[in-house]
Amino acid sequence: MSSQKNWSPEAVILLIAGVIGSMFFGALLIGALGALGLTTFKNPDSLAVIILSTLSFHGAALVGAGFFLHFHQVSWADAFGWNREGLGKSLLLGVGVLMVALPVVLALEQASVWVLERLHWAAEDQRAVDLIVKSKSWWLKGYLAAFAVLLAPVAEEFIFRGVLFPLCKQLGWHKTAWFGTTAAFALIHFNLPTLIPLWVLALALTWLYNRTGCLLVPIVAHSLFNLTNLVILFNRPG
């Protein structure tokens, strides 16, 4: 999917509205199933609730992607770029950029935590991180790990780098393309300590997509970033 691809603004609005609507429907469904007495849906940290919650956003994004690409008559291979010439070199560039960005992002996260603690603000982990650390269910840990490495990077990169970034450029909103979409990416993770670090990561991922025109490159970099964080998390003391 070239970063110069022209998308229908109306189709983009429908895609985003569909994903947001799915999120609200998922939340309502979880509440309704819990109210009906289904025990597994009364616990917000249960595997069933987590699966339904993640699929109502990321799963809906991928389903919506199918309709979105069909509307624009773009194949999945062309959209994600796995049939592009020079893919190997582009992926190596992605790994190289990640190796540079990773220590910067991790250092910024530590700095953010330090600043928040000095301000006496709670520097809490992301909910997914908290669940992985505290849950005794290996099924839940395994699902969240697979979700972080496989599903989340594909869905998030498609929405932010593959759709919103080129649309903003297409409309002439170049600053919004670079800084607005990356800020939105950081904000959807709903975690203050990682807000600035994820914004910096998003800028690196956006640069990769803009440089290579291949969505698979930021997807792989994003996936490796999440995998690295999982390794750090599972080896964290305590």
N, C-alpha and C positions, 0 to 999 in steps of 0.2 A: 504494500500500500504506500504509494508515494506520498510524501508530506505535502505535495502540491495538489493532491487529489481534491476535486471539487465535490462536495457533498451537498445534498439538498438540505437547506436549513430547516424546512418543515419536517423532513425525515429525522433529522437530528433531534428536534424538539420532541417528536413522537417517541424516539428511542429513550431519551432521558426521562420523559414523563412516564413511559412504561416501566422503567427500572424503579423510579421513585414510587409509582403506584404499587408495584410488586412488593416493595419493602413494607409499605403500610399494610397491604393485604396480609403479608406474612406475619406481621406483628399482631394484627387483629385475629388471625387464625390461631396463633399460639395462645392468645388470651382466651379465645372461645373454647379451644380444646381443654385448656386448664380449668375453665369454668364448668365444663361438662363432667369434670371429675377424673380426667385422664392424668394419673399421677405423674407420669414422665414429663408432662407439659406444665406442671405446677412448679417445677424446679428450673429456674432460668439458666442453670449451668448444666442441664442434662444434655446428653448427646443428641436426643431428638430435637430439642429446642435449638441447639447450635447448628445442626444440619439445616433445619428449616430456615433459620435466620440467615445463614450464609448463602443458601441457594436462592432465597428471595431477592438478594441483591446481585451477587456475582453470577449465580445461575441464570437469573433473568437477563443479565447483561449479555451473556453468551447466546441465549435463545433469541434475544432481540437483535444480536449481531447477525444471526442467520437471515432474519427478515430484512434487516438493513442492507446487507450485502446483496441479497436477491433483488431488492428494489433498485439498487444501483448497477445491477448486472456485473458484479465483481465476484470472482471466485475466492474461496478461502485461501487457496495457494497464492493468488495475487495479493490478497488483502494482507496476509501475514508475511509474505515474501520468502517462503521456503523454497521457491523455485527460481530465485534470482541468481544471476551470475555473480561470482565473487562473494557468495554467502559466507564461506569460510573466513575470508579476510575481515568481513564485516563483524562476524561473531568474535574474532580475535580482538578487534578494536573494542567491542563491547566489554570483553573480559579485562582488557587493559585499562579502560576508563573506570571500570568498577574497582579495580585494584588501587587506583589513585583516589577515587571518591570514598571508598569504604572507611579508611581510617579517619578521614575528615568528618564523615557523617557520625561515626561512633564517638569521636572526640566532641563534636557539637552536642551530642546527646548527653554525655557526661557533664559538659559545661552547663547545659540547660537544667539538669537535675541539681547541680551545685547552686545555681542562681535561684532556683525555685525554693530550695531548702533554706537559703539565706533570707529569702522573703517570707519564710514560714508558710509557703504554699505546699500542699500535698503533691509530691512528685510520684504519682501512681503509674504502674505499668499499664500498657494497653490491656484491654479485657482478655484478648486471646492469649497474651503472654501470661497474665495472671492465672488463666485457666490451665495452661500447660504446666505451670509451676505447681499449682495447688491440687489439681485433680489427681485422684487415685486411679482413675479409669484409663487404662492404656488404649482402649478403643477411642476415647475422646482425644487423648494426646496424639494418637496416630492420625485421626481425621484432621485435626487442626494443623498438624505438620504437613500432611498431603495438601490440604487446602492452601496453606501459605506458600508452598513451593510450586504447586501445579495450577490450581484454579485461580487464585487471587491475581497473580501476575498477568495471566492472559486476559481476564476480564477487565482489570484496571488499566492495563496498557491499551487495550482496544478503545476504551471509553476516552481516556485522557490524551494519550499520544495519537491514537489512530483516528479519532473522530473530532474531539474538541479542538485540538491543536491545529489541524489543517483547516477546520472550519473558520476559526478566528483569523488565520492568515488569509484565507479566501475572502473574508469580509474586510480585510485591511486593518484588522485589530492586532497588529504585530506585538505590541507590549502585553496585551491581554493573552495572546497565544503563549507567550513565554512565561509571564509572571502570574497571570490569572489562573490558567489551567494548572500550573504547578502548585499554586497556593491552594486551589480546590482539592487537589490530590492529597496534600498534607492535612487539610481540614477534615476530610472524610474519615480519617483514622481516629478522630475524637480523643486525642491524647496530647496534653500540653507539653510534656518533656520532649516529645518527638516532632513537634510542629516545625521548628526550624530545620532540624536534621532531615526530615522527610522532604521539606521544600528544596533543600540543596540536592538531595538524591533525585528528586523529580526534574530539576534543572539538568542534571547529568543525563538522565534517561531521555529527556526531550532533545538534548543536543545530539545524542546518539541517533535518535530517529530522524532528526532533521539532516544529520550528516550522511546517513546511510540510505534513508528512504525505505528502510526495511523494518517492519514492526517486530519481527522476530528477535532483533538485536536487543532492544530495551526489555522485551519479555524475558529473554535469557538472563540479562544482567539483573533484572528485578528478582527473578527466581533464585539466582545465586546469592543475591543480597539477603533474601529471606532465609535461605538455607544456612548461610554463615551465621546469621543471628540465632537460628535454632541450635546450631552446634555450640555457640557461646552460652545460650540459655541452658541447655542440658548439662553443661559443664560448670555452671555457676555454683559457687559454694552455697550451701544451705538449701 
